Amino acid sequence: MRGSALAMGFVLRFALLGLALIASSAAARASVMPTLVPEPVSIRSLPCRGGARALDAPLRFPRSIDSGGFEILRERWSALGIPAPVLASQADVTVAPITIAPLFTKYVGENYSLAIDSERITISRSIPDSAAVFNALTTLAQLPRRNGGRWELPCVAIADSPALRWRVVSDDISRGPFPTMRYFQERIRTLAGLKINGWSPYMEQVFLDPAHPYVAFPDALSAGDLRALTVYARRFHVTLIPEQQTFAHMHESLKYEQLASLAELPHGYLLAQSDPATYAYLEPLLRLELGAAQRPPFFHIGVDEPIDLGRGRTPRTAQTIADHITRLADVVLAGGARPMIWDDAIQQDPSILGLIPKQTVIVTFHYGAEPSFAKYIATIANAGFDQMVAPGANNWNEIYADLDTAYANEAQFLADGKTARVLGMFETVWHDDGESLFEATWSPVAFAAASAWQSAPVDRATWHATFARMFFGSDDPGYAADLDALQAVRNLLRTPPASDPANYLFWSDPFDARIGSRMAKLDLVTLRKRAETVMGHLALSHPPLHAQAAEVMRLAALRYDTLGRRFQIGKEVRDYYEDARTHALSRDDNTVYRDLNVAKYFCWELRDEMTALAPLYSHAWDYESRASGRDRVLVHYHAAAQRAMADADRIGTITREDYVRAHTLPPFDELMVPAK
């Protein structure tokens, strides 16, 4: 009884402390909170000699400290120029040996408290063998701030816990970008530093299946690679959750003749559920991946967008889809994991839910800026299934992530998910066009991570300043302004009647009158000026942390500026050419030659833009991914440059052959035939 009374007293005192922390957090937030992503539940100032603790000597941590958290802290502080922390004996530490104390929420595995005063840094956690210490260290890593010429730690008490148990990022490694092992690891560490605790590589054809080794070509993730990444992620308290497509999106496998007989339609995208050989192919593949991932808690089997089901030899019924899910769910369950599936087929036909195992976790994915996602969540919850909600970084088919759409989608979807007490978040990063860069997604991914961890909403009005200070490790407000400008540029491209993805517009023929007429209604001057402010700042500014992400922001600004200039050229070349035709009637040779030469030079400018951007894009790609996917994208740059060169040559030919010799000029639309 005495022990119970003491425990109850401790819990009560901690609850009162929590109230005090929350009450005082507003005062501390202005000076402390902008550098913390996610924002902790509560923070308050502690008495401290001089108001802060100087970081002019290495902090000494006990050798038993969490190794992954220590690595992230040491890596960040070293890059910032803060004396790198060291490991020391228990008798000679500035970070106290970790204590265990009951903290204040139902989910205790990641709860922690962190106290910093003049003498010592103290970390407390709820239970042994948890990620709590890791989370405390990732918070500590972000806390230093610069005061004049030195770095300081504010003296604060922090209490923190996650709003959602699972915070997973789904990572498309099948549509072109295929990371190097170095970047796989960097990506995992960076996600872990944002308190993401699950990473899910999305695989179609990229896993090396020994029974069909030709499928994973030209890049492959072997069982050994997957096992190594599983172990590496675990060091940072990140769980690797494999995603293997098993139904649609399988063309890259079905294009091979040895597997083509499994397709619903000839060399198509959907595996035939009605063919027993489909499962002779899939089941060993799933078992191999389950083994390599060392019995993960979840295994995602896809089953999204079975558009071709019912168009070939297999009927489209709820039972057909359920039979496919059930058969593969049995394999996953036997491997010690819970099966996961996407929700789109279920939203179309909820009767599927009555036909599949209850252990299945539904991943509810929707990517727009909708006012509410509650109806989708309720469809799953009302049937008694666990689910994760899947917002998106909205980076696919874009020059840079569509930040406005991403933030609105993530904020609302995760708020609705927390209200419904879902298992967690399954944030998605897709590369549908095969060329988007992961380094262009960190702001929306971090926003999702913060939204999933925090009980309170992320403040969108201050987000870019908060993110930039934390992520780039710099007080330079220019990085936040750069993100504001990239967001504004993308929003300008949404001005009616324009509604196309930025990458579509970038690669479009600027002389195509259909697209040009829409683009003429946009404020391309403002678009370009905003892009050029980013270009100007980032040409001279290099942050101490995540410099490559800043380079990708600069590349995005260059491409946005080029996009605007391409459509300006499309109009200006037409105008110069039409002026030449007008003056040709009066045989004003000087004006005609001048107009035609300027039109030709502007086409050379189109060529030069692409030849200048190609190596910059190539460098950004090589930082992340392997060469084969890069070369497929560079074809686009080369083709655009060649088309511009051909346009310039055509103007030169018409100048010499049509005007000099025959004193005529054909109509512009006969000269500049849109690219097919």
KEZA-306546 format. One record per residue (C-alpha): residue number from 1; chain; x, y, z. Coordinates in steps of 0.25 Angstrom, whole numbers, padded with zeros to 4 digits, m for minus. Last residue first. Example, Ala and Ser with C-alpha at 12.3 -4.5 7.8 and 13.67 -1.06 7.14 Angstrom:
KEZA-306546
R,pos,unit,px,py,pz
R,2,A,0055,m0004,0029
R,1,A,0049,m0018,0031
//
This chain:
KEZA-306546
R,pos,unit,px,py,pz
R,676,A,0017,0062,m0324
R,675,A,0024,0075,m0323
R,674,A,0016,0087,m0328
R,673,A,0019,0091,m0342
R,672,A,0026,0104,m0342
R,671,A,0027,0109,m0356
R,670,A,0013,0105,m0360
R,669,A,0008,0112,m0348
R,668,A,0016,0124,m0351
R,667,A,0010,0127,m0365
R,666,A,0020,0125,m0376
R,665,A,0030,0137,m0379
R,664,A,0032,0142,m0393
R,663,A,0042,0150,m0401
R,662,A,0046,0139,m0410
R,661,A,0061,0138,m0409
R,660,A,0065,0146,m0396
R,659,A,0051,0143,m0390
R,658,A,0048,0128,m0392
R,657,A,0062,0122,m0394
R,656,A,0071,0130,m0385
R,655,A,0061,0134,m0374
R,654,A,0053,0121,m0375
R,653,A,0066,0113,m0372
R,652,A,0070,0122,m0360
R,651,A,0056,0121,m0354
R,650,A,0057,0105,m0356
R,649,A,0071,0105,m0350
R,648,A,0065,0112,m0337
R,647,A,0054,0102,m0336
R,646,A,0063,0091,m0338
R,645,A,0072,0096,m0327
R,644,A,0060,0097,m0318
R,643,A,0056,0083,m0321
R,642,A,0070,0078,m0318
R,641,A,0070,0085,m0305
R,640,A,0057,0079,m0301
R,639,A,0061,0065,m0305
R,638,A,0074,0067,m0297
R,637,A,0067,0071,m0285
R,636,A,0057,0060,m0286
R,635,A,0068,0049,m0289
R,634,A,0073,0054,m0275
R,633,A,0062,0047,m0268
R,632,A,0065,0033,m0273
R,631,A,0080,0036,m0270
R,630,A,0076,0039,m0256
R,629,A,0069,0026,m0254
R,628,A,0081,0018,m0257
R,627,A,0091,0026,m0249
R,626,A,0087,0022,m0235
R,625,A,0080,0032,m0225
R,624,A,0082,0043,m0215
R,623,A,0094,0052,m0218
R,622,A,0094,0047,m0232
R,621,A,0080,0053,m0235
R,620,A,0085,0067,m0230
R,619,A,0097,0066,m0238
R,618,A,0089,0062,m0251
R,617,A,0079,0073,m0248
R,616,A,0091,0083,m0248
R,615,A,0097,0076,m0261
R,614,A,0084,0077,m0268
R,613,A,0080,0091,m0264
R,612,A,0091,0098,m0273
R,611,A,0088,0090,m0286
R,610,A,0073,0092,m0284
R,609,A,0074,0107,m0282
R,608,A,0084,0108,m0294
R,607,A,0074,0102,m0304
R,606,A,0063,0111,m0300
R,605,A,0073,0123,m0301
R,604,A,0076,0118,m0315
R,603,A,0061,0119,m0318
R,602,A,0062,0133,m0313
R,601,A,0074,0136,m0323
R,600,A,0066,0131,m0334
R,599,A,0054,0140,m0331
R,598,A,0064,0151,m0330
R,597,A,0070,0148,m0343
R,596,A,0056,0148,m0350
R,595,A,0053,0161,m0344
R,594,A,0066,0168,m0348
R,593,A,0065,0162,m0362
R,592,A,0051,0167,m0364
R,591,A,0054,0181,m0358
R,590,A,0066,0183,m0367
R,589,A,0059,0177,m0380
R,588,A,0047,0187,m0379
R,587,A,0042,0180,m0392
R,586,A,0028,0187,m0390
R,585,A,0021,0173,m0389
R,584,A,0032,0167,m0381
R,583,A,0030,0178,m0370
R,582,A,0017,0171,m0366
R,581,A,0024,0157,m0367
R,580,A,0035,0162,m0358
R,579,A,0025,0167,m0348
R,578,A,0019,0153,m0348
R,577,A,0032,0147,m0345
R,576,A,0035,0156,m0334
R,575,A,0022,0154,m0327
R,574,A,0023,0139,m0329
R,573,A,0037,0139,m0323
R,572,A,0032,0147,m0311
R,571,A,0020,0138,m0308
R,570,A,0028,0125,m0307
R,569,A,0039,0133,m0301
R,568,A,0030,0137,m0289
R,567,A,0026,0123,m0288
R,566,A,0040,0118,m0287
R,565,A,0043,0129,m0277
R,564,A,0033,0125,m0268
R,563,A,0038,0110,m0268
R,562,A,0052,0115,m0267
R,561,A,0049,0123,m0254
R,560,A,0042,0111,m0248
R,559,A,0054,0102,m0252
R,558,A,0064,0112,m0246
R,557,A,0055,0112,m0233
R,556,A,0054,0097,m0233
R,555,A,0070,0096,m0234
R,554,A,0071,0106,m0223
R,553,A,0062,0098,m0214
R,552,A,0070,0086,m0218
R,551,A,0083,0093,m0214
R,550,A,0076,0096,m0200
R,549,A,0073,0081,m0198
R,548,A,0087,0078,m0202
R,547,A,0092,0088,m0191
R,546,A,0085,0079,m0180
R,545,A,0092,0086,m0168
R,544,A,0102,0097,m0168
R,543,A,0094,0106,m0178
R,542,A,0100,0111,m0191
R,541,A,0096,0125,m0195
R,540,A,0101,0132,m0207
R,539,A,0094,0126,m0219
R,538,A,0083,0122,m0209
R,537,A,0079,0137,m0207
R,536,A,0079,0140,m0222
R,535,A,0072,0128,m0227
R,534,A,0061,0129,m0217
R,533,A,0059,0144,m0221
R,532,A,0059,0139,m0235
R,531,A,0048,0130,m0233
R,530,A,0039,0142,m0227
R,529,A,0043,0150,m0239
R,528,A,0040,0139,m0249
R,527,A,0026,0137,m0244
R,526,A,0023,0152,m0243
R,525,A,0027,0154,m0257
R,524,A,0019,0141,m0261
R,523,A,0006,0147,m0256
R,522,A,m0003,0136,m0263
R,521,A,m0013,0139,m0274
R,520,A,m0002,0136,m0285
R,519,A,0000,0123,m0279
R,518,A,m0014,0118,m0284
R,517,A,m0012,0123,m0298
R,516,A,0002,0117,m0298
R,515,A,m0003,0103,m0295
R,514,A,m0012,0103,m0307
R,513,A,m0003,0111,m0316
R,512,A,0008,0101,m0314
R,511,A,0021,0109,m0316
R,510,A,0026,0107,m0302
R,509,A,0026,0092,m0304
R,508,A,0023,0086,m0291
R,507,A,0034,0080,m0282
R,506,A,0032,0091,m0271
R,505,A,0017,0091,m0272
R,504,A,0016,0076,m0269
R,503,A,0026,0078,m0258
R,502,A,0018,0089,m0251
R,501,A,0005,0080,m0251
R,500,A,m0006,0086,m0259
R,499,A,m0017,0095,m0254
R,498,A,m0016,0108,m0262
R,497,A,m0030,0114,m0265
R,496,A,m0029,0119,m0254
R,495,A,m0017,0122,m0245
R,494,A,m0011,0109,m0240
R,493,A,0003,0113,m0246
R,492,A,0002,0125,m0237
R,491,A,0001,0115,m0225
R,490,A,0014,0108,m0229
R,489,A,0021,0122,m0229
R,488,A,0015,0125,m0215
R,487,A,0020,0112,m0209
R,486,A,0034,0114,m0215
R,485,A,0034,0129,m0210
R,484,A,0030,0125,m0196
R,483,A,0041,0114,m0196
R,482,A,0051,0124,m0200
R,481,A,0046,0133,m0189
R,480,A,0048,0122,m0179
R,479,A,0062,0121,m0184
R,478,A,0065,0136,m0184
R,477,A,0062,0137,m0169
R,476,A,0076,0134,m0166
R,475,A,0076,0128,m0152
R,474,A,0083,0115,m0157
R,473,A,0082,0101,m0154
R,472,A,0077,0097,m0167
R,471,A,0066,0088,m0162
R,470,A,0063,0094,m0149
R,469,A,0063,0109,m0153
R,468,A,0057,0106,m0167
R,467,A,0045,0098,m0160
R,466,A,0041,0108,m0150
R,465,A,0042,0120,m0160
R,464,A,0034,0112,m0171
R,463,A,0024,0108,m0160
R,462,A,0021,0121,m0155
R,461,A,0007,0123,m0161
R,460,A,0005,0108,m0162
R,459,A,0005,0107,m0147
R,458,A,0005,0092,m0145
R,457,A,m0008,0087,m0139
R,456,A,m0007,0083,m0124
R,455,A,m0006,0068,m0120
R,454,A,0008,0068,m0126
R,453,A,0014,0055,m0132
R,452,A,0006,0053,m0145
R,451,A,0006,0068,m0148
R,450,A,0021,0069,m0146
R,449,A,0024,0057,m0155
R,448,A,0014,0063,m0165
R,447,A,0021,0076,m0165
R,446,A,0034,0069,m0166
R,445,A,0030,0062,m0178
R,444,A,0024,0075,m0184
R,443,A,0038,0082,m0182
R,442,A,0046,0071,m0186
R,441,A,0040,0068,m0199
R,440,A,0050,0074,m0209
R,439,A,0061,0066,m0204
R,438,A,0053,0054,m0209
R,437,A,0055,0058,m0223
R,436,A,0045,0057,m0234
R,435,A,0049,0050,m0247
R,434,A,0041,0037,m0249
R,433,A,0028,0044,m0253
R,432,A,0021,0036,m0242
R,431,A,0031,0039,m0231
R,430,A,0023,0037,m0218
R,429,A,0025,0041,m0204
R,428,A,0014,0036,m0195
R,427,A,0012,0039,m0180
R,426,A,0006,0027,m0173
R,425,A,0001,0032,m0160
R,424,A,m0004,0025,m0147
R,423,A,m0012,0014,m0141
R,422,A,m0025,0023,m0142
R,421,A,m0031,0029,m0130
R,420,A,m0043,0036,m0138
R,419,A,m0039,0050,m0133
R,418,A,m0025,0047,m0136
R,417,A,m0028,0043,m0150
R,416,A,m0037,0055,m0153
R,415,A,m0025,0064,m0148
R,414,A,m0016,0056,m0157
R,413,A,m0025,0058,m0169
R,412,A,m0027,0072,m0167
R,411,A,m0012,0076,m0165
R,410,A,m0006,0067,m0175
R,409,A,m0016,0071,m0186
R,408,A,m0014,0086,m0184
R,407,A,0001,0085,m0182
R,406,A,0002,0077,m0195
R,405,A,m0007,0086,m0203
R,404,A,0000,0098,m0200
R,403,A,0014,0092,m0201
R,402,A,0013,0086,m0215
R,401,A,0026,0079,m0214
R,400,A,0036,0085,m0224
R,399,A,0037,0083,m0239
R,398,A,0024,0075,m0238
R,397,A,0019,0062,m0244
R,396,A,0019,0056,m0230
R,395,A,0023,0065,m0219
R,394,A,0009,0065,m0212
R,393,A,0016,0061,m0198
R,392,A,0004,0052,m0196
R,391,A,m0006,0048,m0185
R,390,A,m0008,0034,m0181
R,389,A,m0017,0031,m0169
R,388,A,m0014,0018,m0162
R,387,A,m0025,0008,m0159
R,386,A,m0030,m0003,m0149
R,385,A,m0043,m0009,m0154
R,384,A,m0056,m0010,m0147
R,383,A,m0065,m0008,m0159
R,382,A,m0069,0006,m0153
R,381,A,m0054,0010,m0153
R,380,A,m0052,0007,m0168
R,379,A,m0064,0015,m0173
R,378,A,m0062,0025,m0162
R,377,A,m0048,0029,m0167
R,376,A,m0053,0032,m0181
R,375,A,m0064,0040,m0176
R,374,A,m0055,0047,m0166
R,373,A,m0046,0053,m0177
R,372,A,m0051,0067,m0175
R,371,A,m0049,0081,m0182
R,370,A,m0042,0074,m0194
R,369,A,m0028,0079,m0198
R,368,A,m0025,0067,m0207
R,367,A,m0017,0055,m0204
R,366,A,m0025,0043,m0199
R,365,A,m0020,0030,m0194
R,364,A,m0026,0021,m0183
R,363,A,m0016,0010,m0180
R,362,A,m0025,m0002,m0175
R,361,A,m0019,m0011,m0165
R,360,A,m0023,m0026,m0166
R,359,A,m0024,m0033,m0153
R,358,A,m0039,m0034,m0156
R,357,A,m0037,m0044,m0167
R,356,A,m0044,m0041,m0180
R,355,A,m0059,m0043,m0185
R,354,A,m0067,m0033,m0177
R,353,A,m0057,m0022,m0181
R,352,A,m0060,m0024,m0196
R,351,A,m0074,m0020,m0194
R,350,A,m0068,m0006,m0193
R,349,A,m0068,m0005,m0209
R,348,A,m0063,0008,m0214
R,347,A,m0056,0012,m0201
R,346,A,m0051,m0002,m0200
R,345,A,m0044,m0002,m0214
R,344,A,m0038,0011,m0209
R,343,A,m0033,0007,m0196
R,342,A,m0019,0002,m0197
R,341,A,m0015,m0011,m0191
R,340,A,m0007,m0015,m0178
R,339,A,m0004,m0029,m0173
R,338,A,0000,m0031,m0159
R,337,A,0013,m0038,m0157
R,336,A,0018,m0051,m0151
R,335,A,0022,m0058,m0164
R,334,A,0010,m0067,m0163
R,333,A,0002,m0054,m0162
R,332,A,0008,m0049,m0175
R,331,A,0005,m0062,m0183
R,330,A,m0009,m0062,m0178
R,329,A,m0011,m0048,m0182
R,328,A,m0007,m0052,m0196
R,327,A,m0018,m0062,m0197
R,326,A,m0028,m0052,m0190
R,325,A,m0025,m0040,m0199
R,324,A,m0026,m0048,m0212
R,323,A,m0039,m0055,m0207
R,322,A,m0044,m0041,m0203
R,321,A,m0042,m0035,m0217
R,320,A,m0049,m0046,m0224
R,319,A,m0060,m0046,m0213
R,318,A,m0063,m0032,m0215
R,317,A,m0065,m0034,m0230
R,316,A,m0058,m0031,m0243
R,315,A,m0058,m0044,m0251
R,314,A,m0045,m0049,m0255
R,313,A,m0041,m0052,m0270
R,312,A,m0039,m0038,m0275
R,311,A,m0046,m0025,m0272
R,310,A,m0052,m0029,m0259
R,309,A,m0040,m0024,m0251
R,308,A,m0032,m0014,m0260
R,307,A,m0034,m0002,m0250
R,306,A,m0028,m0010,m0238
R,305,A,m0024,0003,m0232
R,304,A,m0018,m0001,m0219
R,303,A,m0016,m0015,m0214
R,302,A,m0003,m0012,m0207
R,301,A,0003,m0023,m0199
R,300,A,0008,m0015,m0187
R,299,A,0015,m0023,m0176
R,298,A,0014,m0019,m0162
R,297,A,0020,m0023,m0149
R,296,A,0033,m0026,m0156
R,295,A,0038,m0041,m0155
R,294,A,0053,m0039,m0158
R,293,A,0052,m0030,m0171
R,292,A,0059,m0040,m0179
R,291,A,0050,m0051,m0174
R,290,A,0038,m0044,m0178
R,289,A,0044,m0040,m0191
R,288,A,0047,m0055,m0194
R,287,A,0033,m0059,m0190
R,286,A,0027,m0049,m0199
R,285,A,0034,m0053,m0211
R,284,A,0031,m0068,m0208
R,283,A,0016,m0065,m0208
R,282,A,0016,m0056,m0220
R,281,A,0020,m0065,m0231
R,280,A,0013,m0078,m0227
R,279,A,0002,m0068,m0224
R,278,A,0000,m0063,m0238
R,277,A,0001,m0077,m0243
R,276,A,m0012,m0080,m0237
R,275,A,m0018,m0071,m0248
R,274,A,m0032,m0065,m0244
R,273,A,m0025,m0053,m0237
R,272,A,m0019,m0049,m0250
R,271,A,m0007,m0039,m0247
R,270,A,m0011,m0025,m0252
R,269,A,m0002,m0016,m0259
R,268,A,m0002,m0021,m0273
R,267,A,0007,m0030,m0282
R,266,A,m0006,m0035,m0289
R,265,A,m0018,m0032,m0279
R,264,A,m0020,m0040,m0266
R,263,A,m0005,m0043,m0265
R,262,A,0000,m0056,m0260
R,261,A,0004,m0061,m0274
R,260,A,0014,m0049,m0275
R,259,A,0023,m0055,m0264
R,258,A,0033,m0063,m0273
R,257,A,0030,m0053,m0284
R,256,A,0035,m0041,m0276
R,255,A,0026,m0029,m0277
R,254,A,0018,m0034,m0265
R,253,A,0029,m0030,m0255
R,252,A,0030,m0016,m0259
R,251,A,0015,m0016,m0261
R,250,A,0012,m0019,m0247
R,249,A,0005,m0006,m0243
R,248,A,m0008,m0015,m0239
R,247,A,m0008,m0027,m0230
R,246,A,0004,m0031,m0221
R,245,A,0011,m0018,m0218
R,244,A,0022,m0020,m0208
R,243,A,0023,m0010,m0196
R,242,A,0033,m0014,m0186
R,241,A,0032,m0008,m0172
R,240,A,0045,m0004,m0166
R,239,A,0044,0000,m0152
R,238,A,0051,0013,m0148
R,237,A,0057,0013,m0134
R,236,A,0070,0019,m0139
R,235,A,0078,0006,m0138
R,234,A,0066,m0001,m0143
R,233,A,0068,0007,m0156
R,232,A,0082,0001,m0158
R,231,A,0077,m0013,m0155
R,230,A,0065,m0013,m0165
R,229,A,0074,m0006,m0175
R,228,A,0084,m0017,m0174
R,227,A,0073,m0028,m0176
R,226,A,0067,m0020,m0188
R,225,A,0081,m0020,m0194
R,224,A,0083,m0035,m0191
R,223,A,0070,m0038,m0197
R,222,A,0075,m0031,m0210
R,221,A,0070,m0017,m0214
R,220,A,0071,m0016,m0229
R,219,A,0075,m0006,m0240
R,218,A,0075,m0009,m0255
R,217,A,0067,m0017,m0254
R,216,A,0059,m0025,m0243
R,215,A,0052,m0034,m0252
R,214,A,0064,m0042,m0257
R,213,A,0066,m0049,m0244
R,212,A,0053,m0057,m0245
R,211,A,0054,m0068,m0235
R,210,A,0065,m0061,m0228
R,209,A,0055,m0049,m0226
R,208,A,0063,m0036,m0224
R,207,A,0053,m0026,m0219
R,206,A,0052,m0014,m0230
R,205,A,0040,m0019,m0237
R,204,A,0028,m0012,m0229
R,203,A,0034,m0007,m0216
R,202,A,0030,0004,m0207
R,201,A,0041,0005,m0196
R,200,A,0033,0007,m0182
R,199,A,0040,0015,m0171
R,198,A,0034,0015,m0157
R,197,A,0038,0023,m0145
R,196,A,0038,0037,m0150
R,195,A,0043,0046,m0138
R,194,A,0048,0057,m0147
R,193,A,0062,0052,m0144
R,192,A,0058,0038,m0149
R,191,A,0054,0044,m0162
R,190,A,0068,0050,m0164
R,189,A,0075,0037,m0160
R,188,A,0066,0028,m0169
R,187,A,0069,0038,m0181
R,186,A,0084,0038,m0178
R,185,A,0084,0022,m0178
R,184,A,0076,0021,m0191
R,183,A,0085,0032,m0196
R,182,A,0098,0024,m0193
R,181,A,0091,0011,m0199
R,180,A,0089,0018,m0212
R,179,A,0075,0022,m0214
R,178,A,0066,0018,m0226
R,177,A,0059,0029,m0233
R,176,A,0051,0024,m0245
R,175,A,0037,0019,m0241
R,174,A,0041,0008,m0231
R,173,A,0047,0014,m0219
R,172,A,0034,0021,m0214
R,171,A,0036,0024,m0199
R,170,A,0025,0022,m0189
R,169,A,0028,0030,m0177
R,168,A,0022,0024,m0163
R,167,A,0018,0031,m0150
R,166,A,0012,0020,m0142
R,165,A,0007,0023,m0127
R,164,A,0000,0036,m0130
R,163,A,m0001,0048,m0121
R,162,A,0014,0046,m0117
R,161,A,0019,0049,m0103
R,160,A,0027,0060,m0097
R,159,A,0031,0067,m0084
R,158,A,0042,0078,m0085
R,157,A,0049,0086,m0074
R,156,A,0058,0097,m0078
R,155,A,0071,0104,m0077
R,154,A,0074,0108,m0091
R,153,A,0086,0102,m0097
R,152,A,0097,0112,m0102
R,151,A,0106,0113,m0114
R,150,A,0116,0125,m0115
R,149,A,0120,0137,m0123
R,148,A,0107,0145,m0120
R,147,A,0097,0136,m0115
R,146,A,0094,0124,m0124
R,145,A,0084,0114,m0120
R,144,A,0085,0100,m0115
R,143,A,0072,0092,m0114
R,142,A,0071,0083,m0127
R,141,A,0080,0072,m0122
R,140,A,0073,0072,m0109
R,139,A,0060,0068,m0116
R,138,A,0067,0057,m0123
R,137,A,0073,0053,m0110
R,136,A,0060,0052,m0103
R,135,A,0054,0044,m0114
R,134,A,0065,0034,m0113
R,133,A,0063,0033,m0098
R,132,A,0049,0030,m0100
R,131,A,0051,0020,m0111
R,130,A,0048,0009,m0100
R,129,A,0057,m0002,m0094
R,128,A,0053,0002,m0080
R,127,A,0039,0008,m0076
R,126,A,0034,0023,m0074
R,125,A,0046,0031,m0077
R,124,A,0054,0042,m0070
R,123,A,0066,0050,m0076
R,122,A,0074,0059,m0067
R,121,A,0084,0070,m0072
R,120,A,0093,0075,m0061
R,119,A,0099,0086,m0054
R,118,A,0094,0099,m0059
R,117,A,0080,0094,m0062
R,116,A,0074,0085,m0073
R,115,A,0062,0076,m0071
R,114,A,0057,0066,m0081
R,113,A,0045,0057,m0080
R,112,A,0041,0045,m0088
R,111,A,0029,0037,m0094
R,110,A,0033,0028,m0105
R,109,A,0028,0014,m0099
R,108,A,0018,0021,m0090
R,107,A,0005,0021,m0098
R,106,A,m0006,0024,m0087
R,105,A,0000,0037,m0084
R,104,A,0007,0044,m0072
R,103,A,0020,0039,m0068
R,102,A,0024,0029,m0058
R,101,A,0039,0030,m0055
R,100,A,0051,0023,m0060
R,99,A,0065,0030,m0059
R,98,A,0076,0031,m0069
R,97,A,0090,0034,m0064
R,96,A,0092,0049,m0063
R,95,A,0097,0056,m0075
R,94,A,0109,0064,m0070
R,93,A,0117,0051,m0067
R,92,A,0129,0048,m0060
R,91,A,0126,0037,m0050
R,90,A,0118,0029,m0060
R,89,A,0130,0028,m0069
R,88,A,0130,0036,m0081
R,87,A,0125,0037,m0096
R,86,A,0127,0050,m0103
R,85,A,0119,0061,m0109
R,84,A,0124,0069,m0121
R,83,A,0128,0084,m0117
R,82,A,0117,0092,m0125
R,81,A,0122,0096,m0139
R,80,A,0108,0094,m0146
R,79,A,0113,0081,m0153
R,78,A,0118,0075,m0140
R,77,A,0105,0078,m0133
R,76,A,0097,0071,m0143
R,75,A,0106,0059,m0144
R,74,A,0107,0058,m0129
R,73,A,0092,0059,m0127
R,72,A,0089,0049,m0138
R,71,A,0100,0039,m0133
R,70,A,0095,0040,m0118
R,69,A,0081,0037,m0122
R,68,A,0086,0025,m0129
R,67,A,0095,0020,m0118
R,66,A,0085,0021,m0107
R,65,A,0093,0025,m0095
R,64,A,0100,0014,m0087
R,63,A,0114,0020,m0089
R,62,A,0109,0032,m0080
R,61,A,0109,0045,m0087
R,60,A,0120,0056,m0086
R,59,A,0116,0070,m0092
R,58,A,0128,0075,m0100
R,57,A,0133,0089,m0095
R,56,A,0128,0103,m0099
R,55,A,0114,0099,m0099
R,54,A,0109,0110,m0090
R,53,A,0097,0108,m0081
R,52,A,0087,0119,m0081
R,51,A,0081,0130,m0073
R,50,A,0095,0134,m0067
R,49,A,0093,0124,m0056
R,48,A,0081,0116,m0059
R,47,A,0067,0115,m0052
R,46,A,0058,0106,m0061
R,45,A,0049,0111,m0073
R,44,A,0037,0103,m0077
R,43,A,0033,0093,m0088
R,42,A,0021,0085,m0091
R,41,A,0015,0075,m0101
R,40,A,0028,0076,m0109
R,39,A,0028,0083,m0123
R,38,A,0032,0074,m0134
R,37,A,0041,0080,m0139
R,36,A,0048,0089,m0129
R,35,A,0056,0102,m0133
R,34,A,0044,0111,m0132
R,33,A,0041,0106,m0118
R,32,A,0052,0113,m0110
R,31,A,0051,0128,m0110
R,30,A,0036,0130,m0114
R,29,A,0032,0117,m0108
R,28,A,0037,0121,m0094
R,27,A,0025,0130,m0090
R,26,A,0015,0121,m0096
R,25,A,0020,0109,m0089
R,24,A,0018,0114,m0075
R,23,A,0003,0109,m0074
R,22,A,0007,0096,m0081
R,21,A,0019,0094,m0071
R,20,A,0010,0097,m0059
R,19,A,0000,0087,m0064
R,18,A,0010,0076,m0066
R,17,A,0016,0079,m0052
R,16,A,0002,0077,m0046
R,15,A,0002,0063,m0054
R,14,A,0016,0060,m0049
R,13,A,0012,0063,m0035
R,12,A,m0001,0054,m0036
R,11,A,0008,0043,m0043
R,10,A,0018,0044,m0031
R,9,A,0007,0043,m0021
R,8,A,0000,0031,m0027
R,7,A,0014,0024,m0028
R,6,A,0016,0027,m0013
R,5,A,0002,0022,m0009
R,4,A,0004,0010,m0017
R,3,A,0018,0007,m0010
R,2,A,0011,0010,0003
R,1,A,0000,0000,0000
//
